[in-house]
Amino acid sequence: MPIDSAPITGRAPDDITSIIADILSGIQYKFLTVMFISYIVLNSDGFINRVLATFDGAVEFKALTSWGVTLSAMMLVIVMIAADGLINRNVI
């Protein structure tokens, strides 16, 4: 009896749980943890009032302006670059 198709070779996920397990196995949990903590710190009232308020035009009436949001985003990027380097070198 002839076969209808070629045999399946390689690893192909066959159900939703194996697909979800493959996705979750590739997540860098250390990096996500550092990102979350950094985001919380950079958007805290203490950081805004003590650090960002020292930059001219970054804070008005205890609220961030567009310039303040830009500064905060740049600081987050710098922290993420440093964290990625430290994680890749197994320091963290």
Secondary structure, 3 states (H helix, E strand, C coil): CCCCCCCCCCCCCCCHHHHHHHHHHCCCHHHHHHHHHHHHHHCCHHHHHHCHHHCCCCEECCEECHHHHHHHHHHHHHHHHHHHHHHHCCCC
